Amino acid sequence: MDHGYAKYNEVAELLKVLAHPVRLCIVSRLLEMEECNVTTMHTCLNTPQSTISQHLQKLRSAGIVEYRRNGLEIYYKIKNRRITQLVSDVLQEV
């Protein structure tokens, strides 16, 4: 067995962050739309903006998403492209 647990730890941390329905939905939507702001996510998910913002912060902290500011709007997109295949495979059966 591989005793270098670093790579497994990194993957486990990504999976922990994704293991919430709202965060998984946000990532899935970002994969579909490529870029999105909180207002659009709020409308699509029917979830309070504050809740979405909290989940986006966790996704940002994990390095899964990144953002850019355009005036007052903040647009999010997937930063970690490893997530693309992982989420696509997981949601394929859903």
Long-range contacts (C-beta under 8 A, 24 or more apart in sequence): 13-62, 14-62, 14-64, 14-80, 14-82, 14-83, 14-86, 17-58, 17-59, 17-61, 17-62, 17-64, 18-64, 18-83, 18-86, 18-87, 20-55, 22-47, 22-51, 22-52, 22-55, 23-55, 23-58, 23-59, 24-87, 24-90, 24-91, 26-52, 26-55, 26-56, 26-59, 26-65, 26-76, 27-59, 27-64, 27-65, 27-78, 27-83, 27-87, 28-87, 28-91, 30-65, 30-76, 30-77, 30-78, 31-78, 31-83, 31-84, 31-87, 31-88, 34-77, 34-78, 35-75, 35-76, 35-77, 36-75, 36-76, 36-77, 37-73, 37-74, 37-75, 37-76, 38-74, 38-76, 39-73, 41-76
